[in-house]
Structure formats: C-alpha cells, structure tokens
Amino acid sequence: MGQALIRNLEDEILNDYREAAKRNGRSLEAELREALTRNRPLAAVQRRALADEVRAMLPAKIPGAEGADIIRAFRDTHGGRWPDAAGD
C-alpha cells in the first residue's frame, strides 16, 4: 500500500479531523484514511452510470426545454438583447 505526506495543512482542518477521530473512536490516521476513502473521486465509468441513473428519473421530454424555445423565451423577456450588452 502507498503512503502520502501532506504538508502545510491549516491547523483548523487538522483539529477538525482530530475531533472527528476522537468522536469516532479511532486514530487521526484512521480518520484521514476513512475521509479519503469516503470522498474518493468517481471514475469516468461511475460518473457515467450515475448520470444515466439520474437521467432515467427524469421525464423523457420536458415541455418547452428545447434549445430554441429557451433562447426565444430569454430574448423575449430581455428586450431582444443579453443583460450585459450596452453596459447593462
């Protein structure tokens, strides 16, 4: 297994993990290991699967959500120009 040395941690962050370790009845090292494991970045395959799962919960077509419809509605409610145009 690998090791990592992390330098220049803010004292407040380290103290927060020390307190969490104490609450959870484990060492600071074990608490940090758990935090890193729990917050591990998702691999591309996992992100794609999660996106597919969320997409499956949505209706197949959301009325009025076509790109042209969104642009037209925005244009019609902002006088035909973007808010930052001409110093807005």
C-alpha positions in Angstrom: 0.0 0.0 0.0 1.1 3.5 -0.7 1.8 6.4 1.6 1.3 10.2 1.3 2.7 13.1 3.3 0.6 16.2 3.2 2.3 19.4 4.1 1.0 22.8 5.1 -2.4 21.8 6.3 -4.3 24.5 8.1 -4.4 23.9 11.9 -8.2 24.3 11.9 -8.6 21.5 9.3 -6.3 19.2 11.3 -8.1 20.0 14.5 -11.4 19.2 12.9 -10.1 15.7 11.9 -8.6 15.1 15.3 -12.0 15.9 16.9 -13.8 13.6 14.4 -11.3 10.8 15.1 -11.9 11.2 18.9 -15.7 11.1 18.3 -15.4 8.0 16.1 -13.0 6.2 18.5 -10.1 5.9 16.0 -6.7 7.4 15.4 -6.2 10.6 13.3 -4.5 8.4 10.7 -7.6 6.1 10.5 -9.9 9.1 10.4 -8.0 10.6 7.5 -7.9 7.3 5.7 -11.6 6.9 6.1 -12.2 10.5 4.8 -10.0 9.9 1.7 -11.8 6.6 1.0 -15.3 8.0 1.5 -14.6 11.1 -0.7 -12.7 9.2 -3.4 -13.3 10.8 -6.9 -15.6 8.8 -9.1 -14.1 7.1 -12.2 -15.4 8.0 -15.6 -17.5 4.8 -15.7 -19.0 5.5 -12.3 -19.8 9.1 -13.3 -21.5 8.0 -16.5 -23.5 5.3 -14.6 -24.7 7.9 -12.1 -25.6 10.4 -14.8 -27.6 7.6 -16.6 -29.4 6.8 -13.3 -30.4 10.4 -12.8 -31.4 10.8 -16.4 -33.7 7.8 -16.0 -35.6 9.5 -13.2 -36.4 12.5 -15.5 -39.3 12.6 -18.0 -38.2 11.7 -21.5 -39.1 15.2 -22.8 -39.6 18.3 -20.7 -42.1 20.6 -22.5 -40.5 23.9 -23.5 -37.0 22.7 -22.9 -35.8 22.8 -26.5 -32.8 25.0 -27.0 -34.6 27.3 -29.4 -37.5 27.7 -27.0 -35.2 28.6 -24.2 -33.3 31.2 -26.3 -36.6 32.7 -27.6 -38.1 33.0 -24.1 -35.0 34.7 -22.8 -34.8 37.0 -25.8 -38.5 37.9 -25.4 -38.2 38.7 -21.7 -35.0 40.8 -22.0 -35.9 43.2 -24.8 -34.0 41.2 -27.5 -30.6 41.6 -26.0 -28.4 40.0 -23.4 -28.3 41.8 -20.0 -24.6 42.6 -20.2 -25.0 44.2 -23.7 -24.5 48.0 -23.8 -23.4 48.3 -20.2 -26.4 46.6 -18.5 
